[in-house]
Amino acid sequence: MAILLDPAGYGHSPEAWLASFQRELPDMEIRLWPDSPAPEEIEFVIAVRHDPALLATYKNLRAVLAMGAGVEQYTSPGMPDVPVVRLEEPSMSSEMAAYVTHWVVHFQKRMDVHRDNQARPVWQTEPYTAADHYPVGILGFGRIGKRIGGVLHDLGFPINAWSRTGNFEPWAESFAGPEELGGFLSASAAVVNVLPSTKATRKLMDADRFAQCRPDALFINLGRGATVDETALLAALESGQIGNAVLDVTDPEPMDLNNPLWSHPNVRITPHVAGFTVIGPASNVIAANIRRILAGEEPFPLVERGRGY
């Protein structure tokens, strides 16, 4: 039996991924896509994404192990009925926390204004809101959201936390479910969206939700582009309901070159770089899950198809 590895150049060269997994699993045959073993020999697929039609031909497939936090590609119809394991790797959440901290501090301390002053050039201090009066809302308070919130809390920012069912930490003000989302948005000077893409979250941030935000709020999206109605976001920016937006994810990716968000003065766009999968720790975590399956144990965290993540 064999492992099929399909990294699609995910943050490193495919050959680097192959070498890392060979070190972690020296007793197993690992083949790099498209140099695939016979379909009946494939027991595990490690991939960013892999064609569901191909997966269906792997009759002895035992599990799919995702190489990132996003797994919506593995919850669509036609997927074989095998476990799908999400990647939870600590260094990725730390990278995302650093990304969010950069942008929160950038706008909280009005570094955008200082940048404009430099271009004039003008040496001038600007008043700003102190961190302890600048509440940051984390929209999606799972493992990544908690890491982001914990870092910002340590820097003195009050943290509001929203999740589908409630996911409490003593240092965060918790909000749960659709009925409390409006209160969460209105209580947050910055809203950090780390939600996955599911049926329940698609275009969750629409015109009505942006209208519930604080005037001049900062909106940061590093979850999934499909969770945001970009037309509504643009309208909120134009009206001043949203002061600034930072978009690391869009729908589709890359964003259409004619999309007016590209040139909007209050938008910063980055090409899905908030958190890369780090090759060494990721290989170690994925290999450990394969060893669990081989030992008859349950890997984790398993994707719940009904929830979409």
N, C-alpha and C positions, 0 to 999 in steps of 0.2 A: 504493500500500500504506500501511497505517496501524498505529499503536500504540494498543492499548486499555489504559487505565489504570484500575485498580479498587483504590484504596487503602483503602476502607472506613473513612475517617477515622482512618487509622493514625498517631496521634501528632500530626497536623496536619489542617487542613481539606482536603478533596479539592481545592478550588480552589488552595490553596497548593502542593500536590503538582503539580498540572497546570502552574502557572506555573513551578515549578522545572524540570520536565522540558522545558518549551518553551524555556527558556533554554539547557539543555544540548543539546537536539536541535532547533535552530531550522529545519532543513530537512525535518523529518518532520511528518506529520499525527498529532496525538495527541488522542484523544477520551476523555472522562471518562465511565466507566460510570455510569448505564445509557444515556447518549447514545452508542450504539455505531455504528460504521460497518457496512456490509454484512459479513456473516460472511466472505465470500471476500476481503475487503480487509484483514483483520486478519493482520498478519505477526508481531507481538510482543504478548504480554500481560505487563503489569507489575501484580502484584497481591499482596495479603496472602493471599487465597484467591479462587478462582474456580470456579464449578460445572464439574466435569469433563464433564458432558453438554453444556454450552455450548462448552467447549474443543474437543470432538470435532467441532463444526460449523464450526470455523475451518480450512477445508481447506488454506489456504496458511500456516498457523502455522509459524513457524521456531523459536521458543523461548518459554519462560515464565521470567520473571525475578522471583524472590521478593523481597518487600520486608522480609524479616526472616530471622533465623537458622533458625527452625523451618520445616521443609518437609514434615512428615509428610502434610499435606493434598495434596501433589503426588505421593505415592508409592502411593496407593491404586489398586485395580483400576479400569479405565475411563479412565485418563489417556491422552491421545494420545501416540504415540511420538515426542516431540520433546524436545530438551534442556531441562532445568530447571536454572536457575542460582541457587545460594544467594547471599545477600547477606553479604559479609564487609566490614564497614565499621568502621574502628578505633575511632571514638568510642563505638560501642555497647559494645565489650568494655571500654573504660575506665570507662564508666558502671557496668557490672556489677562490675568490680573495686572501684569505690568502694562499691557497695552491700554487697558481701561484707566488705570491710574494716571498714565501720561495724559490722556485726553481730558479726564475730569479736572486734574490740576491745571491743565492748559487753559481751560475756559473759566474755572473757578477763580484763578489768579489773573485772568484777563490777559493772558499771553498773546492772544490774537490781536488785542489792541496795541500791545507793545510792539508786535511785529509791524503793524501799520505805522506806528510812530517812528520806528527805525527807518522806514522807507521815506519819511517826509523830509529830513530827519528831525525828530523832536525828542528831547530828553525830558520826560514827564512821568511822574508816578500816577498810577490810576487806582482809585478806590476799588476794593473788591470785598466780597462776602467771605468771612472767615470760615474755615472748614467746619467748625462746630455748628454753623448756621446754614450749611449747604447739604441738605439730606440727599443721599444717593439711593435711588430705588433699583433693586435688582429684580428684573422681570424674568423669573425662572430660577428658583432657588434650590437647584440641585447641587451636585458636587462642585461644578465649575462656578456656579453662582455664589456658593458659600465661600469659595476661595477668594473670589473677587471682593465680596463683601467684607471678608475678614481682613484683607489687606487695607482696604479703605477705612474700615473701622479703626484699625491700629494707627492710622494717620489722623484720626480725629473727626472723620465724617460720620454723621448719624446715618444708619442704614435702615431702609425699608425693604422688606422682602416679600415678594409675591410668588405663590405657587398654586398649583391646581387644587391641592388638598390641604395645604398648610405644612410648612417644614420649618420648625421653630429653632431659633438660636437665642440665647439670653441677651445677646448684644444687638439684636435686630428687632425692629417693629414688624410684626408679621401680619400679612394679609393673605386671605385664601379665597379661591374661587372667583367666578365671574362677578358675583355681587359685590365683592370688595375691590375689584380692579380699579374702579373709578376713584375711590378713596386713596388707593395706593398711588395712582398717577398724580392726583392733585397735591399729594403730600411730598412729592419728590422734585427737587431742583434739577436733578439729572436722572434720566431713566436709562438703564443699561439692559438691553434685551439680549438674553442668552437662551431664548426658547428654541426647542427643536421644531422641525416642520412636521405637523400632524394635521389631521382633519380639523381638530379643535383649534389649532393655532393659526391656520392659514388666514392671512390678512386680518389677524386679530387687532393689530394696530391700524385702525381705519379712521375715517373722518370723525366719528363719534368719540373714539378713544383719544385722538389727538386733541379734541376740544376739551377733554377732561384734564389735560396736562396743565401745569402752571404756565402762565404767560412767560415767554422767553426761555422756556425749559431747554435743556440740552438732551438730545436723544442719541444714544449710541447703540448701533446694532452689530453684534458679532455672533448672533445665533444663526438664523437662517433668513435669507432674503424674502422667502415666501410668507413670512409672518407679518410683513409690512405691506400695506397698500401704498405704493410709492407715489401715486397720484395724490392721495390724501396727504402724504408727508410733504410733498411739494407745496400744496395749497396751505398747509399749516405754516411752513416756512415763509411763504409769501405774505401771509396775514400777520406774522409775528407771534402766532400762538406757540410755535417752536422757534427758539432763538438760533440754535445751531444743531447740526446733525453730523455724526460720524458714521460712515457706512463701510464696514469691512466685508459685508455680504450683501448681495443684491439678487434680484430675480428678473431675468436670468443672469448668469455669470459667464463671461463678462457683461457688464451693463451695455446696452445699446449705445453706440457712439452719439446718437442724436438725443439721448435722454438729457433734459435740461438740468438734471441734478449734477452732471459733470461740471458745469460752469457756474453753478450757483455760488455766490460769494460766502454763504454761510454753511457750506457742506464740505466735508473732507472725506475723500474716498480712498480706501486702501484695498489692494487686490487679494483679499482673504488671507491675510498674513498675521492675524492677531495671535494665533497659536498653532505652531507647527508640531507635527508628531516628531518626537526626538527618537532617532533610530535605535540607540542602545536600550533605553528604558522600555520603549514600545515593544521591541523584539522580546525582551525578557518577560513582559506581562503576557503577551500573546502566547509565547512558548509555554509559560506556566499553565495557561488555560488548556492548551493541548495536552499537557501532561496530566492535568486533572481528568480530562475526558478519558484518556487512555487508562487511567486508574479507576474508572467507574464513578468519579465524582462529578458534581455539577460545576460547570464554569460560571464565571460571573464578571460583569453583570449581563444577564440575558435580556435580549430585546423582547418586549411584550408586543406582539403584533397588533393587538387591539388598540393599544395606546399609541403605537407608531414610533416608539423608542424604548 
